[in-house]
């Protein structure tokens, strides 16, 4: 019984860690995107994670960023296991898998092919986008709870922490924005403004709607890319999206439902 309980505890911890790994471009957990093919714990505590992406030619720097974050997540596990991460069905799978296993950086793996790629600059661009997307959700939640634009832009870190967000989803968005805020401004005091632009500049109450228009464009772009990734992955791996236990119309149209595969027309 003790072994079973320990196994369940470790499995829960493993998935919580993996849920904290985001697709950097989309700011969505790799677990929600279906990129984790399997995550298994052997009897001796070793961990094996299989990872797959929507296409064979997905950008290798994006793939590396996610796998590097998976590696960090596994290294943070409480029982410090040995682990193995495998990228499947990708044109650079062999190079990336060996490099990740050896603890190499992106430039060490790809050498001259990496050219002057600076993954930290890329991470920074994605973090700015994540900050903006998460902030928009929080602002809409605060407005929905009756706060004026003046009150919203006046919120400090301390008042934001103390403010009770109503629904479970709103509380989740609060936590996500708080995380993004501390990524950007780790050294600011509790009296610092919480709703600011990505460089820390204050936003005037009358400018908040214009600011939201910029955030909206970021969100729409990310949501479109996310929908595209999901569609490509579902098509590639012949996955069907189920609604109320039934395939969607799209699944019938593109032939993912057995017996409905698209066939060429015949003149006979």
N, C-alpha and C positions, 0 to 999 in steps of 0.2 A: 504493500500500500504506500509506503514511504517513497519507494522508487517511482510509482505511478504519479504520485503527487508532485515529486521533484520534476518529472518529465513534463507534466502539464504546466508547471510554473516556468520551466525553461522555454517551452514552446510559446507560451504567452509573452515572455520577455523578448524572445526572438522576433516575433511579429510586431511587437510594439516598437522595437528598434527599426525594423524595416519600414514600418509605416511613417517613420520620421525622415525617410529618404525621399526627396522630391525629384521629379523630372525638372531640371533647372529652368528649362525654357517655358514650361507650362505651369510651374508652381503647384503641381498636383502629386500626391504620393505615388511612388512606383507600384505600390500594392493596389491602389485604386485603378491605375492604368493597366493592370494585368501584366506588368513586365516581369514579376516574380513567377517563374515557372514552377518552382518548388523550393521549399525551405525545410530541410530535414535535420533532425538531431539523432546521431547514432547513440548506441548504448553507452559508449565511452565518452560522450559529450561532444564529439566532433560535429561540426556543422557543415552542411553541404547546401549551397544555394545555386539554383539555376536561373539564368536571366535571359530574357529575349526581348527584342525590339520590333517595332511595326514592319520594318523593311530590312532587306539584306544590306542596303547601302546607307543606313542611318549614319549621320555624321560621327566619325570615330571620337572626336573630342567630346561630344555630348555623351556618347557611350562611356568613355573613360570617366567623366565627371560623376556619372551615376554609380558606376562600379567602384570608384574610389570612395564614394560616400557609403556604399554598402560595406566596403572593407572597414571603414571607420565605425560603422554601426556594429559590426561583428566584433571588432576589437574592444568595444565598450561593454560587451556582455559580461555579466557578473561572474561567470565561472571560467572566463578567459580560455575559451576553447581553441583548439586548432580548427581551421576552417578552409573550405575550398569554394571558390566562386567560379562559375562557368558561364561565359557568354555564348549563347547558341545562335546558329543561323545568321552569322554576320560575316561580311567579307574580311574583316580584320580580327575575327574571333581568336585565331591562334596567337597572334601577336599580343593582343590585349590580355588574354587569359594568362599567358606566360609572364607578361609584365606585371600584372596585378599580383600573381603568386610570388613574384620575386620582389615585390614592394617598390617597383620602379615608377618614375614619374612619366608623364605623357611624352616629354621630349626624349627621355631615355628609351622609351619603347619605339618611337617612330623616327628618331634620329633626324636626318635631313628632311624627311617628309613633313615633320612638324614645323619646319621653317622657323618663323619667329612667333609662333602661337603662344600667347600668354593666357593660360587658363584662369589665372587670378583676375585678369581684366574681364574675361568672359563671365566668370562667376559674379563679378561686381555688377555687370550689366543685367544679369538675371535677377540679382537681389534687388536692384532698383525696381524692376518690373514687378517682382513679388510684393515689395513694399507698397507700390501704387495699387495693385489689385486688392490687397488685403485692406488697405486704408479705405478704399471706396466702399467695401462691404460694411466696415465699421461706421462710416459716416451715415450711410443709409439706415443702419440699425439705430443710431442715435437720433436721427430725424424721426424715425418711426415711433420712437419712444417719447416724442414730444419736445426734444431739445431744440432750441433755436440755433441758428448758425453762429450767433455771437457766443453762445454758451459752448458750442462744439469747439470753436477755434481757441477758446480760452481755457480748455481743459489742460490741466497739468498731468504729469505722469502719476502723481499721487491721487488726484481725483479720478483719473481713469481707472486706476487699480481698484479704487473703492466703489466705483459705480457698478450697480447690479444690472447686468444685461438680462433681459427677460427670458427669451427662449433658449433652448439647448443649442440651436444653430448659432444664435447671436453670441452666446458665451464662447462657442468654438471659434468664431471669427475674431472675438476679442483676444483670445489667447494667441491666435496666429498673427494678428497685427502686433501684439505686444512683442512677440518673438522677432518679427521683422524690424520693429523700432529699435530694439536693443542690439540687433546686428549692426544697425547704422550708427547709433548713438550710445555706445556702451558706457561712456564716461560722464553722461549728463546727470544732473541731480534730479531729485523727485519733483522739483519745482519747474522743470523744463516743460515746454509746450508739447503736447502729445500729437496734435494734428498739425503737421508742418509739411512743407514740400520735402522732396527726397534729399535736399541739401541742408535741411534744418531751418529753412526760412519760414518766418511767420506768415500766416494767411489771413488777410483781412476778411471780416464777415461777409462783406459785399462781393468778395472775390471767390467765395467758396463754390458757387455754382459753376463758374468758369473753370475752376480747378477740377471740379468733378467731371467736366466734359473731357478734360485730358485723361483722367483716370479711366473713364468709360472707354476711350479708344484703346487703351492698353488692355483692358479686360476683354473687349470684343476680339482683339487680335489673338490673345491667349486662348480664349474659348474656341475660336475657329481652328487654331492649330491643334488644340486638344481633341476636337471632334474629328479632325482629319486623321490624327494618329490612331484614335480608337477604330475608325473605319478601316484604315489600312491593316491594322493588326487583326481585326475580326475577319477581314477578307483573306488575309494571308494564312491564318490558322483555322479557317473555316469555322469560326465561332459564330454563334447565333445569340443575339440579344433577346432576352425573353421579357415580355410584359404580361403580367397576370398568367404566367405559365405558357404563353404562346409566342411563337416567333413573330418578329415585326414584319411589316410589309416589305421593307428593304431586303430582308432575308429571302423572301420569296422572289423578289425581282432579280436579285443577282445570283439566285440558285444555290443558297446555302441550305435550303430545306430539301432533304432527299426526295428525288422524283420531280423536282422543279428546276433542274439544271438547264441553263440556256443552251440551246442547240442551234446549229446553223440551219437556215431555211433550205428547203429542197424544192426543186421545180418538178420533181416526179410525183 
